[in-house]
Structures are given as C-alpha cells and as structure tokens.
Amino acid sequence: MQVSMSDWIALAVGLIGLISAWLARSNRLPANVRRWIKDLDQEVILQEIGTCAVTMAQATAEERRDYMVNWITDLAKIKLGLTLPKSIANLIVEYCYQLWKRPVVNKLWLAT
C-alpha cells in the first residue's frame, strides 16, 4: 500500500500545527491561578504592586516580594475564603509584577 506525497505533507502540516498550539499554551498560567487572579481583581493587585514599589523603595527585592506574597494570601482569605499556598501566591505576584513592569518600562523608555 502506497501513501501519496500529498498525504505525508498534510500529516506534517497537521503535526506542526499541533506542536505549535501545544507550545503556545505551555507558557500560560494554570486555569485555577488565572481564575484566582480574576477573582482577586488583577487591577487591585497591580495597584498594590505600584504602591509597594514606591513605599518600600529602600527595601530589598526579597522584602518587597515577601510583603506582596503575604498581602495576596491575606486578600485571598478575605475575598475568597481560602488559604493560598505561598508558592501559588508567589506565582501570582510574579505574573502580576511582569504585567505591572511592562508599562513602567515602556514609559521610562519613551521618556528618554
């Protein structure tokens, strides 16, 4: 039984599409974490990161991170009634910090 070249090409294109779709999803947050960020209100978290950056400017990066992780776990207890593990709170802080940092860096770059 012979398989035509067009069938092999169609298979290769399909596999490339499947692999590229998998790679595109591999960098995303887990669904539960995305839902928690939405429920905690991402804008509130971003505002607190900005406030923390200003008020704790003399603190080390670790101290600011610890503050934000504790703040997020407290916020989750109040708003969601659940105790987030520190690892999940740290993941949320990292994700939101990257979102917060993007416009700040762009403003600094455009100002120069």
C-alpha positions as CSV (number, residue, x, y, z in Angstrom):
1,M,0.0,0.0,0.0
2,Q,1.5,3.3,-1.1
3,V,0.9,6.6,0.7
4,S,0.9,9.6,-1.6
5,M,3.3,12.6,-1.0
6,S,0.3,14.9,-0.5
7,D,-0.9,12.8,2.4
8,W,2.6,12.9,4.0
9,I,2.6,16.7,3.6
10,A,-0.9,17.0,5.1
11,L,0.2,14.9,8.0
12,A,3.4,17.0,8.5
13,V,1.4,20.3,8.4
14,G,-1.1,18.9,10.9
15,L,1.7,17.8,13.3
16,I,3.4,21.1,13.0
17,G,0.1,22.9,13.8
18,L,-0.4,20.6,16.8
19,I,3.1,21.2,18.2
20,S,2.8,24.9,17.7
21,A,-0.5,25.0,19.5
22,W,1.0,23.0,22.4
23,L,4.0,25.3,22.6
24,A,1.7,28.4,22.6
25,R,-0.2,27.0,25.6
26,S,2.8,25.8,27.5
27,N,3.7,29.3,28.8
28,R,0.3,30.0,30.3
29,L,-0.8,30.0,33.9
30,P,-2.9,27.1,35.2
31,A,-6.6,27.7,34.9
32,N,-7.2,27.9,38.7
33,V,-4.5,30.6,39.1
34,R,-6.0,32.6,36.2
35,R,-9.4,32.4,37.9
36,W,-8.0,33.4,41.3
37,I,-6.3,36.4,39.8
38,K,-9.6,37.4,38.2
39,D,-11.5,36.8,41.5
40,L,-8.9,38.8,43.5
41,D,-9.1,41.6,40.9
42,Q,-6.0,41.9,38.9
43,E,-6.2,45.7,38.9
44,V,-6.1,45.8,42.7
45,I,-3.0,43.6,42.7
46,L,-1.3,45.8,40.2
47,Q,-2.1,48.9,42.2
48,E,-0.7,47.3,45.4
49,I,2.5,46.4,43.5
50,G,2.9,50.0,42.5
51,T,2.2,51.2,46.0
52,C,4.7,48.7,47.4
53,A,7.3,49.8,44.8
54,V,7.0,53.4,46.0
55,T,6.6,52.9,49.7
56,M,9.2,50.2,50.1
57,A,11.8,51.6,47.7
58,Q,14.5,51.2,50.2
59,A,13.7,47.6,50.9
60,T,15.3,44.7,49.2
61,A,13.5,42.8,46.4
62,E,13.1,39.8,48.7
63,E,11.4,42.0,51.3
64,R,9.0,43.5,48.8
65,R,8.2,40.1,47.4
66,D,7.6,38.7,50.9
67,Y,5.3,41.6,51.6
68,M,3.3,41.1,48.4
69,V,3.1,37.3,48.9
70,N,1.7,37.9,52.4
71,W,-0.6,40.6,51.1
72,I,-2.0,38.2,48.4
73,T,-2.6,35.4,50.9
74,D,-4.4,37.8,53.2
75,L,-6.5,39.1,50.3
76,A,-7.4,35.6,49.3
77,K,-8.5,34.8,52.8
78,I,-10.7,37.9,52.9
79,K,-12.2,37.8,49.4
80,L,-12.2,34.1,48.6
81,G,-12.2,32.5,52.0
82,L,-9.3,30.2,51.1
83,T,-5.8,29.9,52.2
84,L,-3.5,30.1,49.2
85,P,-0.2,28.3,49.5
86,K,2.8,30.6,49.4
87,S,4.0,29.1,46.1
88,I,0.7,30.0,44.4
89,A,0.8,33.5,45.9
90,N,4.4,33.9,44.7
91,L,3.3,32.8,41.2
92,I,0.5,35.4,41.2
93,V,3.0,38.1,42.4
94,E,5.5,37.2,39.6
95,Y,2.8,37.2,36.9
96,C,1.2,40.5,38.1
97,Y,4.6,42.1,38.6
98,Q,5.5,41.3,34.9
99,L,2.3,42.9,33.8
100,W,2.9,46.0,36.1
101,K,6.5,46.3,35.0
102,R,5.7,46.4,31.2
103,P,4.0,49.8,31.1
104,V,6.5,51.3,33.6
105,V,9.5,50.2,31.4
106,N,7.7,51.5,28.3
107,K,7.1,54.9,29.9
108,L,10.7,55.2,31.0
109,W,12.0,54.2,27.6
110,L,9.7,56.7,25.8
111,A,10.8,59.5,28.2
112,T,14.5,59.2,27.2
